[in-house]
């Protein structure tokens, strides 16, 4: 009888320990708080950079066209996300971590899936290379011709590779974006700043995927490393 009681107590202890550990495991995969919006698909929460899962928003400097007028579609997405969140808290559920150390997550304001909202509003597109979760949202935005779909735009991933709208002067340095992202013969992605040794000799061929950056942070986030000279 005593042995049977001890066995029951042991089982009860195991169940208790497992139950107690579950909230901790869930908490480790979830972050809640008031975020800072970095751009249309990236936020910062408690010092953790979070990339929104399954979507891709235009880059901050990206230009799109609506009604024959150019506008900063990346900036528009960022501002819209900021307005949507306001001063409220969001909850982000981790999916993965990318090569830059950013958390990949679905973020909610209340019950509102912010990732899906951005795509439904035509402020971002479904990132099919990584997920099919928001393809339906994109189809809805396209059918209603809202946001990006009411005019002309380059898919964000193509824009990062140097593709531009025909109306843009691709050979010119866009504004103050003077950092040169060069791809070496061995495929290494290296960026050069204006005071660097090889800056003046470096030519940018956007057809090869080379590009200009507006800041070193942008270059690093895109996967380029700084020239050693």
PyMOL commands that set and color helices and strands:
alter all, ss='L'
color gray80, all
select helices_A, chain A and resi 2-28+73-85+114-120+135-144+147-150+156-160+206-208+216-221
alter helices_A, ss='H'
color red, helices_A
select strands_A, chain A and resi 30-33+36-39+42-45+48-52+55-57+63-66+69-72+90-97+103-109+112-113+124-126+179-183+189-192+211-213+225-226
alter strands_A, ss='S'
color yellow, strands_A
deselect
rebuild
show_as cartoon
